[in-house]
Amino acid sequence: MIAVHARYRGREKGRAAVVERSAEALGTLPGIGAFEILGVEDIRTIADTPEASLNLIMALLSDGSWAIGLGFADSEANALATASKAVGVKAGQVRVVVDKQGATTEASDIAAAFALLAHVLHKRTFEGREATSLVRRGLNQNEAAAELGISKQAISQRLHAAGWPAEQAGWQLTLNLITRAADQAD
């Protein structure tokens, strides 16, 4: 089982309302269960698949206001507890705990991959976030350019400047690592 625990570290007023709205919005992602809201700034949930957990964490990292714990264990209760133990205190960081004997390498590899992805995400301009969002939703470059009212060359330049190829490679690497850790924790 895979669980994600996130702690809001942003500066918005009305933290509880921000956390509640975020939990509601993130709960609509495919493969993500309903969130449990813990106190004022913590949420946690179970992810149905490695890909669902990765997409959830990418959304949290994109926001930049969440400290994230990713937990792997043999049962839902153990995965939730493991994710809660993993959550750190610094926004934009992912800590990982795999509840399996000798699993420190998997956990550190996954955390390292997320650190690289977070770096790419945090360097993006508004235009880069706009372009990558459209392509991530499934639009090709011609469709994304038309949506933004710019040329195909301009969308290509925005994607390149936003680190889109690096994000795609990092996403695939992280998915492979999460899949292996989930298989070993079961």
Secondary structure, DSSP 8 states (H G I E B T S, - for coil): -EEEEEEE----SSHHHHHHHHHHHHTTSTTB---EEETTTEEEEEESSHHHHHHHHHHHHHH--EEEEEEE-SSHHHHHHHHHHH--SSTT-EEEEE-STT-HHHHHHHHHHHHHHHHHHHT--HHHHHHHHHHHTT--HHHHHHHHT--HHHHHHHHHHTTHHHHHHHHHHHHHHHHHHHHHH-
